[in-house]
């Protein structure tokens, strides 16, 4: 009988222990940064030593159980401008001012109004950066 500890951790369990997604571990495997092996059920397994080695890195910000976005800016609603079916909501989050275009329904359902605590959750496929003019 094989000891399951000797077989390593299942890919999902290893990802949770390290603090990354299973997709990240698959990408590391493709890139040659991590070796996995298949068990008798053809599931990927990660050696316990690799999990311990990789878990030594700082843990990433946890997104929580209800939302997948990791870039969160907690703050206070500064203004709400409703126009037709859309609205612009400005949230003052520390030194940042975040403006979100949301539906009128969302404003009403969330009860957004100036002074209400709110969190801007940003999930985007790209971020653009503009260089300052001090060349």
N, C-alpha and C positions, 0 to 999 in steps of 0.2 A: 504494500500500500504506500503510495507516494504522499509525502507531507506537503500540504498545499503551500506552506511558507517557502519550501524549496522551489516550488513552481513559479513563484513571483506573484505579483498582484495583477488582477484583471485591469485592462487599460483604463476603464472608467474609474476604478478605485485608485489606481495610481495617479490619475489626473487630479482627483479630489485631494489626495494626500499632498501633491506638489503645489496645488493651487492654480492649475491651468485647465484648459478644456481638453477633452479627448481629441478633438481636431488638432490641437497644438502638438500633442504627443504623436499623432499620425504624421504630421508635417515634419517633426524632428526625426522620426524614423525614416521618412523619404529622403531627408537631407543628410542622413548618416550621423546625426547627433545623438541618436538613441537606438539601442538594439532591443528589439522585442523578439519573442518567439511564440509560436502557436502551440496551444495545448491540444489534447485529444479531441476536443469539441471545436477546434479551429478558431479559438478565441485568442486574441493577442494578450500576452503576459509580459510584464515589466519586472525585471529582477529587483528584489528588495534593496540591493546595494545602490542601484540607479535611482530608485525613489528617494532613498536617504540622501544621496548626493545632490539631487536636483531640488529637494525640499529645503535645502539650506539657504536658498535664495529668499529674499524678502517676499512675503505674501502680497499678492495684488489686492487692490481694493475690492471688497465683496459687493456685488450689486444688490444683494437682498433677494428675497423670495418672490417678489411680485413684479419686478422690472429688470430687464436684462441690461439696460444702459449703465455703464460704469461712470460716465462723466456727469456728475451731479453737482448742481450749484444751489444749495439751500439759501433761501433769502426771504424777502418780503415783497409782495406785489406793490409796485410803485404807481402803475397806471394801467387802465383797461380801456381800450378804444374799440367799440363795437360798430361795425359798418355792414349792414346786411347780414349774410350768413357767416361772416368771418370776423375775427377780432385780433387786435394786437395787444399782447400782455407784456408789460415790462416788469422784470423781477430784479430788484437790487440784491445782488449776492456778494456780500463783502465789497471789495473795490470794483466789482464788475457789474455792468448793467446788461442783462440778457433780455432780448426781445424775441417773443415767440408768436408766430401766426397760428392761431387755433380757431376752431369753429365756435360760433356763438353758443351752440349747445354745450360745448366743453366748459365755457366760461360759466354758464348757468348751472350745470351739473356739479362743478367743483366749487361753486360759490366764490369765484375769484373777484376780488375788489381791492382797492388800495388798502394797505395795512394788513392784508391776510398773509400768513406764512405760506410759502409755496416753494417747491423745488423744481428748478429747470433741469430736465434730464436730456442730455444731448447725445444722440446716436447718429452718426453720419458716416458715409463711406469715404469722405475726403474732407480735409481741412486746408484752406488756402492761407498763405502767409504773405503779407506785404512788408517789404523792407521800409524802414523809416527813411526820412529825407536827409539825415545827418551824414552824408558821404564826404 
